């Protein structure tokens, strides 16, 4: 696992040393704190979990698009019903992952 440094603004840098300046806020290297190995491990796990949530959101958006096309096609009432139910389910999946990501950000688990 790479060494991780946290800026006073919350930005996390991966590298053996702190960067000369924070790419987010411009703070100098002295404003970075070296994260302990256990904390750095949690950052890595959070990054992975957050990436998975963003993939769920992206897939839900793709389902949304397909369902809207199916509803517009309106082959028969049964098809439209399935597309409407699937559309509602895709919104629910999207909202669940978005809510979880918001919770991660509020807890500083974005990384």
C-alpha positions as CSV (number, residue, x, y, z in Angstrom):
1,X,0.0,0.0,0.0
2,X,1.2,3.5,-0.9
3,X,2.0,6.0,1.8
4,X,-0.9,8.5,2.2
5,X,-0.7,12.2,3.2
6,X,-3.7,14.2,4.2
7,X,-3.9,18.0,3.6
8,X,-5.6,20.4,6.0
9,X,-8.3,20.7,3.3
10,X,-9.0,17.0,3.3
11,X,-7.3,16.1,0.0
12,X,-5.4,12.8,0.3
13,X,-2.1,12.4,-1.6
14,X,-0.6,9.0,-2.4
15,X,3.2,9.0,-2.4
16,X,6.4,8.5,-0.4
17,X,6.4,12.2,0.4
18,X,3.9,15.0,0.6
19,X,3.5,17.0,-2.6
20,X,5.2,20.4,-2.8
21,X,1.7,21.9,-2.9
22,X,-1.8,20.6,-2.6
23,X,-3.5,20.4,-6.0
24,X,-6.9,21.3,-4.3
25,X,-6.1,24.2,-2.0
26,X,-2.5,25.1,-2.8
27,X,-1.3,24.5,0.8
28,X,2.4,23.7,1.2
29,X,3.8,20.3,2.0
30,X,4.1,21.2,5.7
31,X,0.3,21.3,5.9
32,X,0.1,17.6,5.1
33,X,-0.1,14.9,7.8
34,X,1.2,11.4,7.2
35,X,-1.7,8.9,7.7
36,X,-1.1,5.9,9.9
37,X,-1.1,2.6,8.1
38,X,-4.5,1.5,9.5
39,X,-6.1,4.8,8.5
40,X,-4.5,4.6,5.0
41,X,-6.0,1.1,4.7
42,X,-9.4,2.4,5.4
43,X,-8.9,5.1,2.8
44,X,-8.2,2.4,0.2
45,X,-11.3,0.4,1.2
46,X,-13.4,3.6,1.1
47,X,-12.1,4.4,-2.3
48,X,-13.1,0.9,-3.6
49,X,-16.5,1.0,-2.0
50,X,-17.2,4.5,-3.4
51,X,-16.1,3.4,-6.8
52,X,-18.6,0.5,-6.6
53,X,-21.4,2.8,-5.6
54,X,-20.6,5.1,-8.5
55,X,-20.8,2.1,-10.8
56,X,-24.2,1.2,-9.4
57,X,-25.4,4.7,-10.0
58,X,-24.0,4.6,-13.6
59,X,-25.8,1.2,-14.3
60,X,-29.0,2.6,-12.8
61,X,-28.8,5.5,-15.2
62,X,-28.4,3.1,-18.1
63,X,-31.4,1.1,-16.9
64,X,-33.3,4.4,-16.6
65,X,-32.6,5.2,-20.3
66,X,-33.6,1.7,-21.5
67,X,-36.8,1.7,-19.5
68,X,-37.8,5.1,-20.9
69,X,-37.2,3.8,-24.4
70,X,-39.3,0.8,-23.6
71,X,-42.1,3.0,-22.2
72,X,-42.0,5.1,-25.3
73,X,-42.1,2.1,-27.6
74,X,-45.3,0.9,-25.8
75,X,-45.5,-2.5,-27.5
76,X,-48.3,-3.6,-25.1
77,X,-49.6,-2.8,-21.6
78,X,-47.6,-5.7,-20.0
79,X,-44.3,-4.4,-21.4
80,X,-45.0,-0.8,-20.4
81,X,-45.8,-2.1,-16.8
82,X,-42.5,-4.0,-16.6
83,X,-40.6,-1.0,-17.9
84,X,-42.3,1.4,-15.4
85,X,-41.6,-1.0,-12.5
86,X,-38.0,-1.4,-13.6
87,X,-37.6,2.4,-13.9
88,X,-38.9,2.8,-10.3
89,X,-36.4,0.1,-9.1
90,X,-33.5,1.8,-10.9
91,X,-34.4,5.1,-9.2
92,X,-34.4,3.3,-5.8
93,X,-31.0,1.7,-6.5
94,X,-29.6,5.1,-7.6
95,X,-30.9,6.9,-4.5
96,X,-29.6,4.2,-2.1
97,X,-26.0,4.5,-3.5
98,X,-26.2,8.3,-3.7
99,X,-27.3,8.4,0.0
100,X,-24.5,6.1,1.0
101,X,-21.9,8.2,-0.9
102,X,-23.3,11.3,0.8
103,X,-22.8,9.6,4.2
104,X,-19.2,8.6,3.3
105,X,-18.5,12.2,2.4
106,X,-20.0,13.6,5.6
107,X,-17.8,11.1,7.5
108,X,-14.7,12.1,5.5
109,X,-14.5,8.6,3.9
110,X,-14.2,9.8,0.4
111,X,-10.4,9.6,0.1
